[in-house]
Amino acid sequence: MRGKTKERWKEICERAVVEQDPDRFVATIQELLQELEDEEEQPRNPTGPQQPPSEKPAKLSWQVA
């Protein structure tokens, strides 16, 4: 995650947390969702080395009661 993008997300989230007006709260959340969608559309590391897909973790043999 790029530092500038992370700071933008943080700023929008901080505004959403304190927003009292329902319409402005919804608009702030929509703004955050748009930022996330825009980030998803950008290539992550187009020139960097390709990493192999990670292996699935082993299943745990114990159960929580």
CHARMM-style PDB file with segment names, atoms N, HN, CA, C and O in Angstrom:
ATOM      1  N   MET     1       0.840  -1.160   0.000  1.00  0.00      PROA
ATOM      2  CA  MET     1       0.000   0.000   0.000  1.00  0.00      PROA
ATOM      3  C   MET     1       0.894   1.235   0.000  1.00  0.00      PROA
ATOM      4  O   MET     1       1.845   1.345   0.774  1.00  0.00      PROA
ATOM      5  N   ARG     2       0.564   2.132  -0.872  1.00  0.00      PROA
ATOM      6  HN  ARG     2      -0.208   2.043  -1.500  1.00  0.00      PROA
ATOM      7  CA  ARG     2       1.364   3.348  -0.949  1.00  0.00      PROA
ATOM      8  C   ARG     2       1.065   4.260   0.235  1.00  0.00      PROA
ATOM      9  O   ARG     2      -0.068   4.307   0.714  1.00  0.00      PROA
ATOM     10  N   GLY     3       2.081   4.986   0.709  1.00  0.00      PROA
ATOM     11  HN  GLY     3       3.002   4.948   0.320  1.00  0.00      PROA
ATOM     12  CA  GLY     3       1.925   5.862   1.862  1.00  0.00      PROA
ATOM     13  C   GLY     3       0.884   6.939   1.658  1.00  0.00      PROA
ATOM     14  O   GLY     3       0.105   7.231   2.566  1.00  0.00      PROA
ATOM     15  N   LYS     4       0.861   7.538   0.472  1.00  0.00      PROA
ATOM     16  HN  LYS     4       1.494   7.302  -0.266  1.00  0.00      PROA
ATOM     17  CA  LYS     4      -0.094   8.607   0.190  1.00  0.00      PROA
ATOM     18  C   LYS     4      -1.521   8.065   0.224  1.00  0.00      PROA
ATOM     19  O   LYS     4      -2.416   8.703   0.777  1.00  0.00      PROA
ATOM     20  N   THR     5      -1.730   6.898  -0.363  1.00  0.00      PROA
ATOM     21  HN  THR     5      -1.002   6.379  -0.812  1.00  0.00      PROA
ATOM     22  CA  THR     5      -3.050   6.272  -0.377  1.00  0.00      PROA
ATOM     23  C   THR     5      -3.485   5.912   1.038  1.00  0.00      PROA
ATOM     24  O   THR     5      -4.634   6.135   1.419  1.00  0.00      PROA
ATOM     25  N   LYS     6      -2.569   5.362   1.804  1.00  0.00      PROA
ATOM     26  HN  LYS     6      -1.636   5.181   1.494  1.00  0.00      PROA
ATOM     27  CA  LYS     6      -2.880   4.982   3.185  1.00  0.00      PROA
ATOM     28  C   LYS     6      -3.298   6.203   3.993  1.00  0.00      PROA
ATOM     29  O   LYS     6      -4.255   6.140   4.765  1.00  0.00      PROA
ATOM     30  N   GLU     7      -2.596   7.301   3.821  1.00  0.00      PROA
ATOM     31  HN  GLU     7      -1.820   7.353   3.193  1.00  0.00      PROA
ATOM     32  CA  GLU     7      -2.941   8.530   4.538  1.00  0.00      PROA
ATOM     33  C   GLU     7      -4.317   9.039   4.113  1.00  0.00      PROA
ATOM     34  O   GLU     7      -5.079   9.533   4.944  1.00  0.00      PROA
ATOM     35  N   ARG     8      -4.635   8.923   2.832  1.00  0.00      PROA
ATOM     36  HN  ARG     8      -4.016   8.522   2.157  1.00  0.00      PROA
ATOM     37  CA  ARG     8      -5.945   9.364   2.332  1.00  0.00      PROA
ATOM     38  C   ARG     8      -7.047   8.525   2.957  1.00  0.00      PROA
ATOM     39  O   ARG     8      -8.057   9.067   3.408  1.00  0.00      PROA
ATOM     40  N   TRP     9      -6.864   7.190   2.989  1.00  0.00      PROA
ATOM     41  HN  TRP     9      -6.044   6.750   2.622  1.00  0.00      PROA
ATOM     42  CA  TRP     9      -7.856   6.315   3.604  1.00  0.00      PROA
ATOM     43  C   TRP     9      -8.041   6.663   5.077  1.00  0.00      PROA
ATOM     44  O   TRP     9      -9.163   6.712   5.581  1.00  0.00      PROA
ATOM     45  N   LYS    10      -6.937   6.901   5.750  1.00  0.00      PROA
ATOM     46  HN  LYS    10      -6.026   6.861   5.341  1.00  0.00      PROA
ATOM     47  CA  LYS    10      -6.985   7.227   7.176  1.00  0.00      PROA
ATOM     48  C   LYS    10      -7.770   8.516   7.412  1.00  0.00      PROA
ATOM     49  O   LYS    10      -8.584   8.597   8.332  1.00  0.00      PROA
ATOM     50  N   GLU    11      -7.521   9.507   6.586  1.00  0.00      PROA
ATOM     51  HN  GLU    11      -6.860   9.441   5.839  1.00  0.00      PROA
ATOM     52  CA  GLU    11      -8.208  10.798   6.724  1.00  0.00      PROA
ATOM     53  C   GLU    11      -9.708  10.630   6.505  1.00  0.00      PROA
ATOM     54  O   GLU    11     -10.505  11.199   7.252  1.00  0.00      PROA
ATOM     55  N   ILE    12     -10.103   9.868   5.504  1.00  0.00      PROA
ATOM     56  HN  ILE    12      -9.456   9.406   4.897  1.00  0.00      PROA
ATOM     57  CA  ILE    12     -11.527   9.654   5.231  1.00  0.00      PROA
ATOM     58  C   ILE    12     -12.175   8.879   6.384  1.00  0.00      PROA
ATOM     59  O   ILE    12     -13.280   9.214   6.810  1.00  0.00      PROA
ATOM     60  N   CYS    13     -11.498   7.854   6.884  1.00  0.00      PROA
ATOM     61  HN  CYS    13     -10.600   7.581   6.538  1.00  0.00      PROA
ATOM     62  CA  CYS    13     -12.033   7.073   8.005  1.00  0.00      PROA
ATOM     63  C   CYS    13     -12.201   7.920   9.256  1.00  0.00      PROA
ATOM     64  O   CYS    13     -13.193   7.786   9.972  1.00  0.00      PROA
ATOM     65  N   GLU    14     -11.242   8.786   9.520  1.00  0.00      PROA
ATOM     66  HN  GLU    14     -10.436   8.895   8.938  1.00  0.00      PROA
ATOM     67  CA  GLU    14     -11.334   9.662  10.692  1.00  0.00      PROA
ATOM     68  C   GLU    14     -12.532  10.600  10.573  1.00  0.00      PROA
ATOM     69  O   GLU    14     -13.196  10.889  11.568  1.00  0.00      PROA
ATOM     70  N   ARG    15     -12.808  11.077   9.360  1.00  0.00      PROA
ATOM     71  HN  ARG    15     -12.268  10.842   8.552  1.00  0.00      PROA
ATOM     72  CA  ARG    15     -13.983  11.924   9.154  1.00  0.00      PROA
ATOM     73  C   ARG    15     -15.269  11.142   9.371  1.00  0.00      PROA
ATOM     74  O   ARG    15     -16.218  11.650   9.969  1.00  0.00      PROA
ATOM     75  N   ALA    16     -15.300   9.895   8.882  1.00  0.00      PROA
ATOM     76  HN  ALA    16     -14.530   9.482   8.396  1.00  0.00      PROA
ATOM     77  CA  ALA    16     -16.500   9.069   9.010  1.00  0.00      PROA
ATOM     78  C   ALA    16     -16.821   8.767  10.474  1.00  0.00      PROA
ATOM     79  O   ALA    16     -17.986   8.753  10.872  1.00  0.00      PROA
ATOM     80  N   VAL    17     -15.786   8.529  11.264  1.00  0.00      PROA
ATOM     81  HN  VAL    17     -14.840   8.540  10.941  1.00  0.00      PROA
ATOM     82  CA  VAL    17     -15.991   8.168  12.668  1.00  0.00      PROA
ATOM     83  C   VAL    17     -16.698   9.283  13.447  1.00  0.00      PROA
ATOM     84  O   VAL    17     -17.512   8.996  14.326  1.00  0.00      PROA
ATOM     85  N   VAL    18     -16.407  10.518  13.144  1.00  0.00      PROA
ATOM     86  HN  VAL    18     -15.747  10.751  12.430  1.00  0.00      PROA
ATOM     87  CA  VAL    18     -16.979  11.620  13.917  1.00  0.00      PROA
ATOM     88  C   VAL    18     -18.191  12.274  13.248  1.00  0.00      PROA
ATOM     89  O   VAL    18     -18.822  13.150  13.839  1.00  0.00      PROA
ATOM     90  N   GLU    19     -18.517  11.863  12.033  1.00  0.00      PROA
ATOM     91  HN  GLU    19     -18.004  11.151  11.553  1.00  0.00      PROA
ATOM     92  CA  GLU    19     -19.624  12.490  11.305  1.00  0.00      PROA
ATOM     93  C   GLU    19     -20.954  12.161  11.968  1.00  0.00      PROA
ATOM     94  O   GLU    19     -21.251  10.996  12.231  1.00  0.00      PROA
ATOM     95  N   GLN    20     -21.753  13.186  12.235  1.00  0.00      PROA
ATOM     96  HN  GLN    20     -21.512  14.133  12.021  1.00  0.00      PROA
ATOM     97  CA  GLN    20     -23.036  13.000  12.898  1.00  0.00      PROA
ATOM     98  C   GLN    20     -24.208  13.074  11.922  1.00  0.00      PROA
ATOM     99  O   GLN    20     -25.267  12.502  12.180  1.00  0.00      PROA
ATOM    100  N   ASP    21     -24.030  13.760  10.827  1.00  0.00      PROA
ATOM    101  HN  ASP    21     -23.169  14.225  10.617  1.00  0.00      PROA
ATOM    102  CA  ASP    21     -25.091  13.899   9.836  1.00  0.00      PROA
ATOM    103  C   ASP    21     -25.151  12.622   8.987  1.00  0.00      PROA
ATOM    104  O   ASP    21     -24.160  12.260   8.353  1.00  0.00      PROA
ATOM    105  N   PRO    22     -26.293  11.943   8.967  1.00  0.00      PROA
ATOM    106  CA  PRO    22     -26.381  10.678   8.232  1.00  0.00      PROA
ATOM    107  C   PRO    22     -26.052  10.806   6.738  1.00  0.00      PROA
ATOM    108  O   PRO    22     -25.394   9.933   6.173  1.00  0.00      PROA
ATOM    109  N   ASP    23     -26.498  11.869   6.111  1.00  0.00      PROA
ATOM    110  HN  ASP    23     -27.033  12.579   6.570  1.00  0.00      PROA
ATOM    111  CA  ASP    23     -26.223  12.047   4.679  1.00  0.00      PROA
ATOM    112  C   ASP    23     -24.734  12.262   4.419  1.00  0.00      PROA
ATOM    113  O   ASP    23     -24.180  11.715   3.465  1.00  0.00      PROA
ATOM    114  N   ARG    24     -24.097  13.051   5.261  1.00  0.00      PROA
ATOM    115  HN  ARG    24     -24.547  13.495   6.036  1.00  0.00      PROA
ATOM    116  CA  ARG    24     -22.657  13.270   5.076  1.00  0.00      PROA
ATOM    117  C   ARG    24     -21.860  12.023   5.434  1.00  0.00      PROA
ATOM    118  O   ARG    24     -20.813  11.762   4.842  1.00  0.00      PROA
ATOM    119  N   PHE    25     -22.358  11.246   6.411  1.00  0.00      PROA
ATOM    120  HN  PHE    25     -23.209  11.459   6.891  1.00  0.00      PROA
ATOM    121  CA  PHE    25     -21.701   9.978   6.749  1.00  0.00      PROA
ATOM    122  C   PHE    25     -21.719   9.043   5.540  1.00  0.00      PROA
ATOM    123  O   PHE    25     -20.696   8.459   5.185  1.00  0.00      PROA
ATOM    124  N   VAL    26     -22.885   8.905   4.913  1.00  0.00      PROA
ATOM    125  HN  VAL    26     -23.717   9.379   5.202  1.00  0.00      PROA
ATOM    126  CA  VAL    26     -23.004   8.040   3.739  1.00  0.00      PROA
ATOM    127  C   VAL    26     -22.100   8.550   2.621  1.00  0.00      PROA
ATOM    128  O   VAL    26     -21.446   7.752   1.949  1.00  0.00      PROA
ATOM    129  N   ALA    27     -22.051   9.857   2.413  1.00  0.00      PROA
ATOM    130  HN  ALA    27     -22.582  10.505   2.958  1.00  0.00      PROA
ATOM    131  CA  ALA    27     -21.190  10.422   1.372  1.00  0.00      PROA
ATOM    132  C   ALA    27     -19.722  10.134   1.670  1.00  0.00      PROA
ATOM    133  O   ALA    27     -18.945   9.865   0.753  1.00  0.00      PROA
ATOM    134  N   THR    28     -19.338  10.187   2.940  1.00  0.00      PROA
ATOM    135  HN  THR    28     -19.969  10.405   3.685  1.00  0.00      PROA
ATOM    136  CA  THR    28     -17.950   9.907   3.327  1.00  0.00      PROA
ATOM    137  C   THR    28     -17.609   8.439   3.081  1.00  0.00      PROA
ATOM    138  O   THR    28     -16.521   8.128   2.596  1.00  0.00      PROA
ATOM    139  N   ILE    29     -18.521   7.549   3.409  1.00  0.00      PROA
ATOM    140  HN  ILE    29     -19.405   7.802   3.802  1.00  0.00      PROA
ATOM    141  CA  ILE    29     -18.292   6.120   3.178  1.00  0.00      PROA
ATOM    142  C   ILE    29     -18.211   5.843   1.684  1.00  0.00      PROA
ATOM    143  O   ILE    29     -17.383   5.042   1.249  1.00  0.00      PROA
ATOM    144  N   GLN    30     -19.059   6.493   0.893  1.00  0.00      PROA
ATOM    145  HN  GLN    30     -19.731   7.144   1.247  1.00  0.00      PROA
ATOM    146  CA  GLN    30     -18.993   6.324  -0.558  1.00  0.00      PROA
ATOM    147  C   GLN    30     -17.655   6.823  -1.104  1.00  0.00      PROA
ATOM    148  O   GLN    30     -17.087   6.225  -2.018  1.00  0.00      PROA
ATOM    149  N   GLU    31     -17.160   7.919  -0.538  1.00  0.00      PROA
ATOM    150  HN  GLU    31     -17.621   8.404   0.205  1.00  0.00      PROA
ATOM    151  CA  GLU    31     -15.849   8.434  -0.936  1.00  0.00      PROA
ATOM    152  C   GLU    31     -14.756   7.406  -0.633  1.00  0.00      PROA
ATOM    153  O   GLU    31     -13.864   7.184  -1.452  1.00  0.00      PROA
ATOM    154  N   LEU    32     -14.826   6.790   0.533  1.00  0.00      PROA
ATOM    155  HN  LEU    32     -15.550   6.971   1.198  1.00  0.00      PROA
ATOM    156  CA  LEU    32     -13.854   5.764   0.905  1.00  0.00      PROA
ATOM    157  C   LEU    32     -13.938   4.576  -0.045  1.00  0.00      PROA
ATOM    158  O   LEU    32     -12.912   4.072  -0.501  1.00  0.00      PROA
ATOM    159  N   LEU    33     -15.143   4.130  -0.343  1.00  0.00      PROA
ATOM    160  HN  LEU    33     -15.977   4.539   0.027  1.00  0.00      PROA
ATOM    161  CA  LEU    33     -15.309   3.004  -1.266  1.00  0.00      PROA
ATOM    162  C   LEU    33     -14.749   3.330  -2.645  1.00  0.00      PROA
ATOM    163  O   LEU    33     -14.151   2.470  -3.292  1.00  0.00      PROA
ATOM    164  N   GLN    34     -14.939   4.565  -3.097  1.00  0.00      PROA
ATOM    165  HN  GLN    34     -15.425   5.264  -2.571  1.00  0.00      PROA
ATOM    166  CA  GLN    34     -14.399   4.960  -4.392  1.00  0.00      PROA
ATOM    167  C   GLN    34     -12.873   4.935  -4.366  1.00  0.00      PROA
ATOM    168  O   GLN    34     -12.245   4.489  -5.326  1.00  0.00      PROA
ATOM    169  N   GLU    35     -12.275   5.408  -3.280  1.00  0.00      PROA
ATOM    170  HN  GLU    35     -12.786   5.771  -2.500  1.00  0.00      PROA
ATOM    171  CA  GLU    35     -10.817   5.364  -3.146  1.00  0.00      PROA
ATOM    172  C   GLU    35     -10.315   3.917  -3.202  1.00  0.00      PROA
ATOM    173  O   GLU    35      -9.307   3.629  -3.848  1.00  0.00      PROA
ATOM    174  N   LEU    36     -11.022   3.015  -2.525  1.00  0.00      PROA
ATOM    175  HN  LEU    36     -11.841   3.249  -2.001  1.00  0.00      PROA
ATOM    176  CA  LEU    36     -10.624   1.612  -2.518  1.00  0.00      PROA
ATOM    177  C   LEU    36     -10.758   0.998  -3.910  1.00  0.00      PROA
ATOM    178  O   LEU    36      -9.889   0.239  -4.338  1.00  0.00      PROA
ATOM    179  N   GLU    37     -11.829   1.319  -4.611  1.00  0.00      PROA
ATOM    180  HN  GLU    37     -12.535   1.936  -4.263  1.00  0.00      PROA
ATOM    181  CA  GLU    37     -12.009   0.809  -5.971  1.00  0.00      PROA
ATOM    182  C   GLU    37     -10.922   1.338  -6.895  1.00  0.00      PROA
ATOM    183  O   GLU    37     -10.378   0.593  -7.711  1.00  0.00      PROA
ATOM    184  N   ASP    38     -10.604   2.632  -6.768  1.00  0.00      PROA
ATOM    185  HN  ASP    38     -11.046   3.237  -6.106  1.00  0.00      PROA
ATOM    186  CA  ASP    38      -9.557   3.226  -7.601  1.00  0.00      PROA
ATOM    187  C   ASP    38      -8.215   2.546  -7.350  1.00  0.00      PROA
ATOM    188  O   ASP    38      -7.452   2.304  -8.285  1.00  0.00      PROA
ATOM    189  N   GLU    39      -7.933   2.241  -6.097  1.00  0.00      PROA
ATOM    190  HN  GLU    39      -8.553   2.438  -5.337  1.00  0.00      PROA
ATOM    191  CA  GLU    39      -6.678   1.573  -5.738  1.00  0.00      PROA
ATOM    192  C   GLU    39      -6.628   0.158  -6.315  1.00  0.00      PROA
ATOM    193  O   GLU    39      -5.582  -0.294  -6.780  1.00  0.00      PROA
ATOM    194  N   GLU    40      -7.767  -0.533  -6.282  1.00  0.00      PROA
ATOM    195  HN  GLU    40      -8.617  -0.166  -5.904  1.00  0.00      PROA
ATOM    196  CA  GLU    40      -7.836  -1.897  -6.810  1.00  0.00      PROA
ATOM    197  C   GLU    40      -7.551  -1.934  -8.301  1.00  0.00      PROA
ATOM    198  O   GLU    40      -6.958  -2.892  -8.797  1.00  0.00      PROA
ATOM    199  N   GLU    41      -7.966  -0.901  -9.018  1.00  0.00      PROA
ATOM    200  HN  GLU    41      -8.448  -0.123  -8.616  1.00  0.00      PROA
ATOM    201  CA  GLU    41      -7.801  -0.861 -10.467  1.00  0.00      PROA
ATOM    202  C   GLU    41      -6.364  -0.587 -10.889  1.00  0.00      PROA
ATOM    203  O   GLU    41      -5.987  -0.891 -12.021  1.00  0.00      PROA
ATOM    204  N   GLN    42      -5.562  -0.022 -10.004  1.00  0.00      PROA
ATOM    205  HN  GLN    42      -5.868   0.226  -9.085  1.00  0.00      PROA
ATOM    206  CA  GLN    42      -4.178   0.294 -10.351  1.00  0.00      PROA
ATOM    207  C   GLN    42      -3.314  -0.950 -10.214  1.00  0.00      PROA
ATOM    208  O   GLN    42      -3.499  -1.742  -9.290  1.00  0.00      PROA
ATOM    209  N   PRO    43      -2.361  -1.125 -11.145  1.00  0.00      PROA
ATOM    210  CA  PRO    43      -1.454  -2.277 -11.011  1.00  0.00      PROA
ATOM    211  C   PRO    43      -0.639  -2.170  -9.729  1.00  0.00      PROA
ATOM    212  O   PRO    43      -0.167  -1.089  -9.376  1.00  0.00      PROA
ATOM    213  N   ARG    44      -0.478  -3.264  -9.052  1.00  0.00      PROA
ATOM    214  HN  ARG    44      -0.861  -4.142  -9.339  1.00  0.00      PROA
ATOM    215  CA  ARG    44       0.228  -3.258  -7.762  1.00  0.00      PROA
ATOM    216  C   ARG    44       1.722  -3.022  -7.916  1.00  0.00      PROA
ATOM    217  O   ARG    44       2.275  -2.109  -7.302  1.00  0.00      PROA
ATOM    218  N   ASN    45       2.380  -3.841  -8.732  1.00  0.00      PROA
ATOM    219  HN  ASN    45       1.931  -4.583  -9.231  1.00  0.00      PROA
ATOM    220  CA  ASN    45       3.820  -3.730  -8.890  1.00  0.00      PROA
ATOM    221  C   ASN    45       4.162  -4.220 -10.298  1.00  0.00      PROA
ATOM    222  O   ASN    45       4.687  -5.322 -10.462  1.00  0.00      PROA
ATOM    223  N   PRO    46       3.866  -3.410 -11.305  1.00  0.00      PROA
ATOM    224  CA  PRO    46       3.995  -3.900 -12.673  1.00  0.00      PROA
ATOM    225  C   PRO    46       5.418  -4.271 -13.098  1.00  0.00      PROA
ATOM    226  O   PRO    46       5.587  -5.100 -13.993  1.00  0.00      PROA
ATOM    227  N   THR    47       6.430  -3.690 -12.489  1.00  0.00      PROA
ATOM    228  HN  THR    47       6.294  -3.017 -11.762  1.00  0.00      PROA
ATOM    229  CA  THR    47       7.799  -3.969 -12.915  1.00  0.00      PROA
ATOM    230  C   THR    47       8.571  -4.798 -11.904  1.00  0.00      PROA
ATOM    231  O   THR    47       9.715  -5.173 -12.160  1.00  0.00      PROA
ATOM    232  N   GLY    48       7.970  -5.087 -10.771  1.00  0.00      PROA
ATOM    233  HN  GLY    48       7.040  -4.783 -10.564  1.00  0.00      PROA
ATOM    234  CA  GLY    48       8.670  -5.819  -9.720  1.00  0.00      PROA
ATOM    235  C   GLY    48       8.689  -7.310  -9.981  1.00  0.00      PROA
ATOM    236  O   GLY    48       8.030  -7.796 -10.900  1.00  0.00      PROA
ATOM    237  N   PRO    49       9.442  -8.034  -9.174  1.00  0.00      PROA
ATOM    238  CA  PRO    49       9.528  -9.486  -9.341  1.00  0.00      PROA
ATOM    239  C   PRO    49       8.192 -10.146  -9.018  1.00  0.00      PROA
ATOM    240  O   PRO    49       7.457  -9.699  -8.138  1.00  0.00      PROA
ATOM    241  N   GLN    50       7.899 -11.204  -9.736  1.00  0.00      PROA
ATOM    242  HN  GLN    50       8.496 -11.568 -10.451  1.00  0.00      PROA
ATOM    243  CA  GLN    50       6.673 -11.945  -9.501  1.00  0.00      PROA
ATOM    244  C   GLN    50       6.910 -12.952  -8.384  1.00  0.00      PROA
ATOM    245  O   GLN    50       7.907 -13.674  -8.391  1.00  0.00      PROA
ATOM    246  N   GLN    51       5.989 -12.997  -7.424  1.00  0.00      PROA
ATOM    247  HN  GLN    51       5.179 -12.410  -7.418  1.00  0.00      PROA
ATOM    248  CA  GLN    51       6.109 -13.949  -6.335  1.00  0.00      PROA
ATOM    249  C   GLN    51       5.183 -15.125  -6.594  1.00  0.00      PROA
ATOM    250  O   GLN    51       4.071 -14.939  -7.088  1.00  0.00      PROA
ATOM    251  N   PRO    52       5.626 -16.328  -6.269  1.00  0.00      PROA
ATOM    252  CA  PRO    52       4.754 -17.488  -6.462  1.00  0.00      PROA
ATOM    253  C   PRO    52       3.577 -17.413  -5.492  1.00  0.00      PROA
ATOM    254  O   PRO    52       3.708 -16.833  -4.414  1.00  0.00      PROA
ATOM    255  N   PRO    53       2.435 -17.988  -5.855  1.00  0.00      PROA
ATOM    256  CA  PRO    53       1.294 -17.968  -4.936  1.00  0.00      PROA
ATOM    257  C   PRO    53       1.645 -18.707  -3.658  1.00  0.00      PROA
ATOM    258  O   PRO    53       2.352 -19.715  -3.674  1.00  0.00      PROA
ATOM    259  N   SER    54       1.137 -18.184  -2.552  1.00  0.00      PROA
ATOM    260  HN  SER    54       0.563 -17.365  -2.539  1.00  0.00      PROA
ATOM    261  CA  SER    54       1.446 -18.818  -1.273  1.00  0.00      PROA
ATOM    262  C   SER    54       0.655 -20.108  -1.125  1.00  0.00      PROA
ATOM    263  O   SER    54      -0.431 -20.259  -1.685  1.00  0.00      PROA
ATOM    264  N   GLU    55       1.213 -21.022  -0.372  1.00  0.00      PROA
ATOM    265  HN  GLU    55       2.095 -20.900   0.083  1.00  0.00      PROA
ATOM    266  CA  GLU    55       0.555 -22.294  -0.143  1.00  0.00      PROA
ATOM    267  C   GLU    55      -0.548 -22.109   0.884  1.00  0.00      PROA
ATOM    268  O   GLU    55      -0.478 -21.224   1.737  1.00  0.00      PROA
ATOM    269  N   LYS    56      -1.569 -22.956   0.792  1.00  0.00      PROA
ATOM    270  HN  LYS    56      -1.625 -23.674   0.099  1.00  0.00      PROA
ATOM    271  CA  LYS    56      -2.632 -22.915   1.785  1.00  0.00      PROA
ATOM    272  C   LYS    56      -2.072 -23.386   3.119  1.00  0.00      PROA
ATOM    273  O   LYS    56      -1.254 -24.306   3.158  1.00  0.00      PROA
ATOM    274  N   PRO    57      -2.501 -22.769   4.207  1.00  0.00      PROA
ATOM    275  CA  PRO    57      -2.028 -23.241   5.510  1.00  0.00      PROA
ATOM    276  C   PRO    57      -2.623 -24.623   5.813  1.00  0.00      PROA
ATOM    277  O   PRO    57      -3.716 -24.957   5.356  1.00  0.00      PROA
ATOM    278  N   ALA    58      -1.896 -25.397   6.575  1.00  0.00      PROA
ATOM    279  HN  ALA    58      -1.008 -25.126   6.947  1.00  0.00      PROA
ATOM    280  CA  ALA    58      -2.373 -26.727   6.952  1.00  0.00      PROA
ATOM    281  C   ALA    58      -3.611 -26.577   7.824  1.00  0.00      PROA
ATOM    282  O   ALA    58      -3.719 -25.629   8.602  1.00  0.00      PROA
ATOM    283  N   LYS    59      -4.546 -27.516   7.692  1.00  0.00      PROA
ATOM    284  HN  LYS    59      -4.458 -28.286   7.060  1.00  0.00      PROA
ATOM    285  CA  LYS    59      -5.745 -27.483   8.523  1.00  0.00      PROA
ATOM    286  C   LYS    59      -5.364 -27.847   9.942  1.00  0.00      PROA
ATOM    287  O   LYS    59      -4.506 -28.697  10.180  1.00  0.00      PROA
ATOM    288  N   LEU    60      -6.022 -27.180  10.881  1.00  0.00      PROA
ATOM    289  HN  LEU    60      -6.718 -26.488  10.687  1.00  0.00      PROA
ATOM    290  CA  LEU    60      -5.760 -27.471  12.285  1.00  0.00      PROA
ATOM    291  C   LEU    60      -6.512 -28.735  12.678  1.00  0.00      PROA
ATOM    292  O   LEU    60      -7.652 -28.951  12.267  1.00  0.00      PROA
ATOM    293  N   SER    61      -5.857 -29.563  13.478  1.00  0.00      PROA
ATOM    294  HN  SER    61      -4.931 -29.388  13.812  1.00  0.00      PROA
ATOM    295  CA  SER    61      -6.477 -30.825  13.873  1.00  0.00      PROA
ATOM    296  C   SER    61      -7.258 -30.715  15.175  1.00  0.00      PROA
ATOM    297  O   SER    61      -7.955 -31.656  15.555  1.00  0.00      PROA
ATOM    298  N   TRP    62      -7.156 -29.588  15.860  1.00  0.00      PROA
ATOM    299  HN  TRP    62      -6.590 -28.824  15.552  1.00  0.00      PROA
ATOM    300  CA  TRP    62      -7.871 -29.429  17.110  1.00  0.00      PROA
ATOM    301  C   TRP    62      -9.116 -28.584  16.886  1.00  0.00      PROA
ATOM    302  O   TRP    62      -9.200 -27.829  15.918  1.00  0.00      PROA
ATOM    303  N   GLN    63     -10.074 -28.718  17.783  1.00  0.00      PROA
ATOM    304  HN  GLN    63     -10.006 -29.332  18.569  1.00  0.00      PROA
ATOM    305  CA  GLN    63     -11.311 -27.963  17.698  1.00  0.00      PROA
ATOM    306  C   GLN    63     -11.497 -27.155  18.960  1.00  0.00      PROA
ATOM    307  O   GLN    63     -11.056 -27.551  20.039  1.00  0.00      PROA
ATOM    308  N   VAL    64     -12.158 -26.011  18.815  1.00  0.00      PROA
ATOM    309  HN  VAL    64     -12.517 -25.689  17.938  1.00  0.00      PROA
ATOM    310  CA  VAL    64     -12.464 -25.175  19.968  1.00  0.00      PROA
ATOM    311  C   VAL    64     -13.834 -25.570  20.470  1.00  0.00      PROA
ATOM    312  O   VAL    64     -14.788 -25.639  19.695  1.00  0.00      PROA
ATOM    313  N   ALA    65     -13.942 -25.834  21.779  1.00  0.00      PROA
ATOM    314  HN  ALA    65     -13.167 -25.778  22.409  1.00  0.00      PROA
ATOM    315  CA  ALA    65     -15.215 -26.253  22.346  1.00  0.00      PROA
ATOM    316  C   ALA    65     -16.071 -25.070  22.703  1.00  0.00      PROA
ATOM    317  OT1 ALA    65     -17.186 -25.241  23.196  1.00  0.00      PROA
TER     318      ALA     65
END
